[in-house]
Amino acid sequence: MRSLFRVPTSAALLGIITICGSVSLASAEEARVAKVRKPPSACVGLDESACGDKSECYWRKATTLKSGKMRRAHCRIKRSAKQNAPA
C-alpha cells in the first residue's frame, strides 16, 4: 500500500522557507514604516538664552545620577504647556 503523504524534498523545503521568510520580512518592514513619529517639541535643541525666552520652556541644569552618569543641561517643555498644546 502506498503512503498518502509524500516526503518533501530539500529543494521544496528550501522554497517554502524562502517564501515564508520574505513574507515575514515584508510585514516587518511595513510595520516599521507605518509607525508615525511625533514631531519634537518647540524646546528641543535650544540653548539656555533661547530657552529662557520661550514661555513654554524651562532650562534643566546638568546633574549627576545615582549611577554616576552625568546628565547634560538641556531645554525642556513645561508639563502644562505640553498638556494644553493644540493637537
Buried (B, 14 or more C-beta within 10 A) or exposed (E): EEEEEEEEEEEEEEEEEEEEEEEEEEEEEEEEEEEEEEEEBBBEEBEEEEBEEBEBBBBBEEEEEEEEEEEEEBBBBBEEBEEEEEE
